[in-house]
Amino acid sequence: MLVGSVVKRVAIVGGVRIPFARAYSAYATSGTQDMLTAAFRALVERFRLQGERLGDVAAGAVIKHSRDYSLVRECVLSSGLDPHTPGLDMQRACGTSLEAAIDIANKITLGQIEVGIAGGTDSISDAPIVYPRSYQQLLLASYRGQTAWQRLAPWFGLRAKHFKPVLPAVVEPRTGLSMGQSTELMAKQWHITRAEQDQLAYDSHVKAASAWRTGFYDDLVVPYLGLKTDNNVRSDTTLEKLARLRPSFATDGTLTAGNSTPLTDGASAVLLATPEWAAKRGLPVLAYLSHGKAWAVDFVAGKDGLLMAPTYAVPAMLRDAGLTLQDFDYYEIHEAFAAQVLCTLKAWESADYCRDVLGLPAALGSIDRAKLNVKGGSVALGHPFAATGTRIVATLAKLLAADASAKRGLISVCTAGGMGVSAILER
């Protein structure tokens, strides 16, 4: 019987990713197809899937070249899997790979497939640079010409402005605001201070550095292009250093380069299956994906903050599962910005917001901060947009598998476009 978005007992066998790298650093000459292929190959090798035909592979990238119209299928063909394995391109901004995991889990639940891979990748370093639409129209007009004159005539309209590239930007088309500018508005609405944001960012780096130092990520991350660890983690950061950084999105703002996610390149993937499929191959099950939920908010009309959709998605998912916000041993809340996490937590603690906006009888309440992003979050580890979801799934699955007293963990990911994706993992 369907429960929420996903039936219980969809096994998470494991996950692998390449180190996340700050944009224009270690992967400056690599692209999304290269990185996702590396993650897939590592997963195939880890779980001895060479030559195996899987039911489906779903993944995606937020930033894609036109040549990557069939990105995932191309990566599958280079992964070592049986070439009869299909590939599906998906995109839900920063929630892409979590959505892909839910999609694969749903197909397993419905009996369509036994096993599949979910993943994601993004490269800021290899972002497509295009030229103005007027130049495109000139080229197409010339291409359509039937005679030599018709092909030549459009070129008389060529101007210097046509050679000025249009650089990609993380800006909402409906509002013209960047994600950082939108989050500044949220921080002001919820009275989130600079000190609170810097503290969360500091904690993220400390936890991530400790996780790397103690070997937690050793079996979750494979070296790529000479990089062995996430190169954004700052083990030597301090609150004093963070406090000295200038605002990034508004002169009087509170968001800085230190308490926001860095532009990042990377890729990640997870293997999901029926418990029976895993058992036949002698593969341990780390955890089970039991519920998932996606939501969207009306940020265009100003009724909601751009990144507040998880405040809706999570309580809707909790209703499906018959759980409360406090019924979790671990919370993985994507740190798009420290302010976004703090706004979300404050909203769930607000009786007025939960009643008037979410339609709940009472506040969802607070969470134990000691259980939040215990191995570091996106501020420290980095955030290759489409790769973050399965990075979190693999991390949380390992945490649950290693903690005999733990029962379940919550995932919450905000995305561009005013959307959010959430999921529950159980032992």
C-alpha positions as CSV (number, residue, x, y, z in Angstrom):
1,M,0.0,0.0,0.0
2,L,1.3,3.4,-0.9
3,V,2.2,5.6,2.1
4,G,2.9,9.2,1.1
5,S,5.2,9.4,-1.9
6,V,7.1,6.1,-1.3
7,V,6.3,2.7,0.1
8,K,8.4,1.6,3.0
9,R,11.3,-0.9,2.6
10,V,13.0,0.5,-0.4
11,A,16.6,-0.3,0.4
12,I,19.5,2.1,0.2
13,V,22.5,-0.1,-0.4
14,G,25.0,2.7,-0.5
15,G,26.3,5.8,-2.1
16,V,29.5,7.2,-3.6
17,R,30.6,10.7,-4.6
18,I,33.6,12.5,-5.8
19,P,35.1,15.2,-3.6
20,F,33.2,18.5,-3.9
21,A,35.4,21.3,-5.2
22,R,35.1,25.0,-5.2
23,A,34.3,26.3,-8.6
24,Y,37.3,27.1,-10.8
25,S,39.6,24.9,-8.7
26,A,40.4,21.2,-9.0
27,Y,37.7,20.5,-11.6
28,A,38.1,23.7,-13.7
29,T,38.6,21.6,-16.9
30,S,36.1,18.9,-16.1
31,G,32.4,18.9,-17.0
32,T,29.1,17.4,-15.7
33,Q,29.3,14.3,-17.9
34,D,32.9,13.6,-16.7
35,M,32.0,14.0,-13.1
36,L,28.7,12.1,-13.1
37,T,30.4,9.3,-15.1
38,A,33.1,9.1,-12.4
39,A,30.5,8.8,-9.6
40,F,28.6,6.1,-11.5
41,R,31.8,4.2,-12.2
42,A,32.8,4.3,-8.6
43,L,29.3,3.0,-7.6
44,V,29.5,0.2,-10.2
45,E,32.9,-0.9,-8.9
46,R,32.0,-0.6,-5.2
47,F,28.9,-2.9,-5.6
48,R,30.3,-5.1,-8.4
49,L,27.7,-4.1,-11.0
50,Q,29.9,-4.4,-14.0
51,G,27.9,-5.7,-16.9
52,E,24.6,-5.7,-14.9
53,R,21.4,-4.4,-16.4
54,L,19.7,-2.1,-13.9
55,G,16.0,-1.1,-14.0
56,D,16.7,2.6,-14.4
57,V,19.2,5.3,-13.6
58,A,17.7,8.8,-12.8
59,A,19.9,11.8,-12.3
60,G,20.4,15.3,-13.6
61,A,22.2,18.6,-13.6
62,V,20.8,22.1,-13.1
63,I,23.4,23.8,-15.4
64,K,23.7,21.9,-18.7
65,H,25.1,22.5,-22.2
66,S,22.8,21.8,-25.1
67,R,25.0,18.9,-26.0
68,D,24.0,17.3,-22.7
69,Y,20.4,16.7,-23.7
70,S,20.9,13.0,-22.8
71,L,23.4,13.5,-20.1
72,V,22.4,10.5,-17.9
73,R,22.2,8.0,-20.7
74,E,25.6,9.0,-21.9
75,C,27.0,8.6,-18.4
76,V,25.4,5.2,-18.1
77,L,27.0,4.1,-21.3
78,S,30.4,4.9,-19.9
79,S,29.8,3.5,-16.4
80,G,30.4,-0.2,-16.9
81,L,26.8,-1.1,-16.6
82,D,25.1,-3.2,-19.2
83,P,24.4,-0.8,-22.1
84,H,20.7,-1.9,-22.0
85,T,20.3,0.0,-18.8
86,P,18.2,3.1,-19.5
87,G,19.0,6.6,-18.2
88,L,16.6,9.4,-17.3
89,D,17.5,13.1,-17.1
90,M,15.7,15.0,-14.3
91,Q,15.9,18.5,-12.9
92,R,14.3,20.0,-9.8
93,A,17.0,22.6,-9.1
94,C,18.9,21.8,-5.8
95,G,16.5,19.0,-5.1
96,T,17.3,17.1,-8.3
97,S,19.1,14.1,-7.0
98,L,16.8,13.7,-3.9
99,E,13.8,13.8,-6.4
100,A,15.7,11.2,-8.5
101,A,16.0,8.9,-5.5
102,I,12.3,9.2,-4.7
103,D,11.5,8.5,-8.4
104,I,13.7,5.3,-8.4
105,A,12.1,4.3,-5.1
106,N,8.6,4.7,-6.5
107,K,9.4,2.5,-9.5
108,I,10.8,-0.1,-7.1
109,T,7.7,0.2,-5.0
110,L,5.4,-0.2,-8.0
111,G,7.2,-3.4,-9.0
112,Q,8.5,-1.8,-12.3
113,I,12.1,-2.3,-11.4
114,E,14.2,-4.1,-8.7
115,V,17.2,-1.9,-8.6
116,G,18.2,1.6,-9.8
117,I,20.7,4.4,-9.3
118,A,19.9,8.0,-8.5
119,G,22.4,10.8,-8.7
120,G,23.2,14.3,-9.7
121,T,26.1,16.6,-10.9
122,D,26.8,20.2,-11.5
123,S,29.7,22.3,-12.7
124,I,30.0,26.0,-12.3
125,S,33.5,25.9,-13.8
126,D,32.1,24.5,-17.1
127,A,28.9,26.6,-17.2
128,P,27.6,27.3,-20.7
129,I,28.3,30.8,-22.0
130,V,25.9,31.9,-24.7
131,Y,25.6,34.9,-26.9
132,P,22.6,37.3,-27.2
133,R,19.4,36.0,-28.7
134,S,19.7,38.7,-31.4
135,Y,22.9,37.0,-32.6
136,Q,21.2,33.6,-32.5
137,Q,18.4,34.9,-34.6
138,L,20.9,36.4,-37.1
139,L,22.6,33.0,-37.5
140,L,19.3,31.2,-37.9
141,A,18.1,33.7,-40.5
142,S,21.3,33.1,-42.5
143,Y,20.9,29.3,-42.1
144,R,17.3,29.5,-43.5
145,G,18.3,31.3,-46.6
146,Q,17.5,29.6,-49.8
147,T,19.9,31.7,-52.0
148,A,23.4,33.0,-51.6
149,W,22.0,36.5,-51.1
150,Q,19.4,35.3,-48.5
151,R,22.2,33.6,-46.5
152,L,24.5,36.7,-46.7
153,A,22.0,39.5,-46.1
154,P,21.4,38.9,-42.3
155,W,25.2,39.4,-41.7
156,F,24.9,43.1,-42.6
157,G,23.1,43.4,-39.3
158,L,26.1,42.1,-37.3
159,R,27.1,44.5,-34.5
160,A,29.8,44.4,-31.8
161,K,27.1,43.9,-29.2
162,H,26.4,40.5,-30.6
163,F,29.8,39.3,-29.3
164,K,29.1,40.2,-25.7
165,P,28.4,36.9,-23.9
166,V,25.4,36.3,-21.7
167,L,26.9,34.8,-18.5
168,P,24.7,32.4,-16.4
169,A,23.3,33.7,-13.2
170,V,21.4,32.2,-10.3
171,V,18.5,34.7,-10.7
172,E,14.8,34.0,-10.4
173,P,13.2,35.0,-13.8
174,R,9.9,36.0,-12.1
175,T,11.5,38.4,-9.6
176,G,14.9,39.3,-11.0
177,L,16.4,38.6,-7.5
178,S,19.3,36.2,-6.9
179,M,18.9,33.5,-4.4
180,G,21.0,35.4,-1.9
181,Q,19.0,38.5,-2.3
182,S,15.8,36.5,-1.8
183,T,17.3,34.9,1.4
184,E,18.2,38.4,2.7
185,L,14.5,39.2,2.6
186,M,13.7,36.0,4.5
187,A,16.4,36.7,7.1
188,K,14.9,40.2,7.7
189,Q,11.3,38.8,7.9
190,W,12.4,36.2,10.5
191,H,14.8,38.5,12.4
192,I,17.8,36.1,11.8
193,T,20.9,37.8,13.0
194,R,24.4,37.7,11.5
195,A,25.8,36.1,14.6
196,E,23.3,33.2,14.4
197,Q,24.2,32.6,10.8
198,D,27.9,32.7,11.4
199,Q,27.5,30.3,14.3
200,L,25.7,27.8,12.1
201,A,28.4,28.2,9.4
202,Y,31.2,27.7,11.9
203,D,29.5,24.6,13.3
204,S,29.2,23.2,9.7
205,H,32.9,23.6,9.1
206,V,33.8,22.1,12.5
207,K,31.6,19.1,12.0
208,A,32.8,18.5,8.4
209,A,36.4,18.8,9.4
210,S,36.0,16.3,12.2
211,A,34.1,13.9,10.0
212,W,37.0,14.0,7.5
213,R,39.6,13.7,10.2
214,T,38.0,10.6,11.8
215,G,37.5,8.8,8.5
216,F,33.7,9.1,8.2
217,Y,33.8,10.1,4.5
218,D,36.6,7.6,3.5
219,D,34.2,5.1,2.0
220,L,31.7,7.7,0.7
221,V,34.1,9.7,-1.4
222,V,36.4,8.5,-4.1
223,P,39.4,10.6,-5.4
224,Y,38.9,12.4,-8.7
225,L,41.4,14.4,-10.7
226,G,43.9,14.4,-7.9
227,L,41.5,15.7,-5.3
228,K,40.9,13.4,-2.3
229,T,38.7,15.6,0.1
230,D,36.2,18.4,-0.2
231,N,38.3,21.4,-0.7
232,N,35.9,24.0,0.8
233,V,36.1,22.6,4.4
234,R,37.9,25.1,6.6
235,S,39.2,23.4,9.7
236,D,40.9,26.6,10.8
237,T,37.9,28.9,10.6
238,T,36.8,30.9,13.6
239,L,33.8,33.0,14.5
240,E,36.1,36.0,14.4
241,K,37.2,35.3,10.8
242,L,33.6,34.8,9.8
243,A,32.6,38.1,11.5
244,R,35.1,40.0,9.4
245,L,33.5,39.1,6.1
246,R,31.5,41.7,4.3
247,P,27.9,41.2,3.2
248,S,27.6,39.6,-0.2
249,F,24.1,40.5,-1.4
250,A,23.1,43.8,0.3
251,T,25.2,46.5,1.8
252,D,23.3,46.3,5.0
253,G,22.8,42.5,4.7
254,T,23.8,39.6,6.9
255,L,24.6,37.0,4.3
256,T,28.3,36.6,3.5
257,A,30.6,34.3,1.6
258,G,31.2,32.6,4.9
259,N,27.6,31.7,5.9
260,S,26.4,30.9,2.3
261,T,27.2,27.8,0.2
262,P,30.1,28.3,-2.2
263,L,29.8,27.8,-5.9
264,T,30.8,24.2,-6.3
265,D,31.6,21.4,-8.8
266,G,30.9,17.7,-8.1
267,A,28.7,14.6,-8.5
268,S,27.1,11.9,-6.3
269,A,25.1,8.7,-6.7
270,V,23.2,6.2,-4.6
271,L,22.1,2.6,-5.2
272,L,18.5,1.7,-4.3
273,A,16.9,-1.8,-4.6
274,T,14.4,-4.2,-3.1
275,P,15.7,-5.9,0.0
276,E,15.5,-9.2,-1.9
277,W,17.8,-7.9,-4.7
278,A,20.4,-6.8,-2.1
279,A,20.2,-10.1,-0.2
280,K,20.7,-12.2,-3.3
281,R,24.0,-10.4,-3.9
282,G,25.1,-10.4,-0.3
283,L,24.9,-6.6,-0.1
284,P,24.1,-5.0,3.2
285,V,21.2,-2.5,3.5
286,L,22.2,0.7,5.2
287,A,18.7,2.2,5.5
288,Y,15.3,2.4,3.8
289,L,13.7,5.3,2.0
290,S,10.2,5.3,3.3
291,H,8.6,8.7,2.5
292,G,9.2,11.7,0.2
293,K,7.3,14.9,-0.5
294,A,7.8,17.9,-2.8
295,W,6.1,21.3,-2.4
296,A,6.2,24.8,-3.9
297,V,5.5,28.3,-2.5
298,D,4.0,31.5,-3.9
299,F,7.2,33.6,-3.8
300,V,6.3,35.6,-6.9
301,A,3.4,37.3,-5.2
302,G,5.4,37.8,-2.0
303,K,3.3,35.5,0.1
304,D,6.2,33.2,0.9
305,G,10.0,33.4,1.0
306,L,11.7,31.9,-2.0
307,L,13.3,29.0,0.0
308,M,10.5,28.3,2.5
309,A,8.9,25.4,0.6
310,P,10.4,22.8,3.0
311,T,8.3,24.4,5.8
312,Y,5.3,23.1,3.9
313,A,6.8,19.8,2.5
314,V,8.0,18.4,5.9
315,P,4.7,18.7,7.9
316,A,2.8,17.2,4.9
317,M,5.2,14.3,4.9
318,L,5.0,13.9,8.7
319,R,1.2,13.6,8.3
320,D,1.7,10.8,5.8
321,A,4.1,9.0,8.1
322,G,2.2,9.6,11.3
323,L,5.2,11.2,12.9
324,T,6.2,14.4,14.7
325,L,9.1,16.7,14.0
326,Q,10.8,15.4,17.1
327,D,10.6,11.7,16.1
328,F,14.0,11.7,14.4
329,D,17.5,10.8,15.4
330,Y,19.2,12.9,12.7
331,Y,18.2,15.9,10.7
332,E,19.8,16.7,7.4
333,I,18.7,20.2,6.3
334,H,20.5,21.5,3.3
335,E,22.4,24.6,4.1
336,A,21.8,26.7,1.0
337,F,22.4,29.6,3.3
338,A,22.8,29.4,7.1
339,A,19.9,31.9,7.1
340,Q,17.6,29.6,5.2
341,V,18.1,26.8,7.8
342,L,17.4,29.2,10.6
343,C,14.3,30.6,9.0
344,T,12.9,27.1,8.5
345,L,13.6,26.1,12.1
346,K,12.1,29.4,13.4
347,A,9.0,28.9,11.2
348,W,8.4,25.4,12.6
349,E,8.7,26.8,16.1
350,S,6.1,29.6,15.4
351,A,2.6,28.8,16.4
352,D,1.3,31.7,14.3
353,Y,3.1,30.5,11.2
354,C,2.1,26.9,11.6
355,R,-1.5,27.8,12.2
356,D,-2.0,30.7,9.8
357,V,0.2,29.6,6.9
358,L,0.5,25.8,7.2
359,G,-2.9,25.2,8.6
360,L,-1.7,23.2,11.6
361,P,-3.3,23.1,15.0
362,A,-0.1,24.0,16.7
363,A,3.6,24.6,16.2
364,L,5.7,21.7,14.9
365,G,8.2,22.7,17.6
366,S,11.9,22.7,17.8
367,I,14.6,20.1,17.1
368,D,17.6,19.1,19.0
369,R,20.4,21.1,17.3
370,A,22.9,18.4,18.3
371,K,21.3,16.1,15.8
372,L,21.5,18.6,12.9
373,N,23.9,18.0,10.0
374,V,26.2,16.1,12.4
375,K,28.9,15.5,9.7
376,G,28.8,19.0,8.3
377,G,26.4,20.6,5.8
378,S,26.5,22.3,2.5
379,V,28.1,25.5,3.8
380,A,31.2,23.5,4.6
381,L,31.1,20.6,2.2
382,G,30.0,22.6,-0.8
383,H,26.9,22.5,-3.0
384,P,27.0,21.3,-6.6
385,F,23.3,22.0,-7.1
386,A,22.0,18.7,-8.4
387,A,24.4,16.5,-6.5
388,T,23.5,17.6,-3.0
389,G,20.4,15.4,-2.5
390,T,22.1,12.0,-3.0
391,R,25.2,13.3,-1.1
392,I,22.8,13.7,1.9
393,V,21.0,10.4,1.3
394,A,24.3,8.5,1.4
395,T,25.5,10.3,4.5
396,L,22.3,9.8,6.4
397,A,22.0,6.1,5.4
398,K,25.5,5.5,6.8
399,L,24.7,7.4,10.0
400,L,21.6,5.2,10.6
401,A,23.5,2.0,9.8
402,A,26.2,2.8,12.3
403,D,23.9,3.8,15.1
404,A,22.1,0.9,16.7
405,S,19.9,3.1,18.7
406,A,18.7,5.3,15.8
407,K,15.4,4.7,14.1
408,R,15.0,7.4,11.4
409,G,16.4,10.6,9.9
410,L,14.8,13.6,8.1
411,I,16.0,15.2,4.9
412,S,14.9,18.7,3.9
413,V,16.2,20.5,0.7
414,C,15.1,23.9,-0.5
415,T,15.4,24.7,-4.2
416,A,15.3,27.5,-6.7
417,G,11.9,28.3,-8.1
418,G,10.4,28.3,-4.6
419,M,10.3,24.5,-4.3
420,G,11.4,22.0,-1.7
421,V,11.9,18.3,-1.4
422,S,11.9,16.2,1.8
423,A,12.4,12.6,2.6
424,I,12.5,10.1,5.5
425,L,15.1,7.4,5.9
426,E,14.6,4.6,8.4
427,R,16.6,1.7,9.7
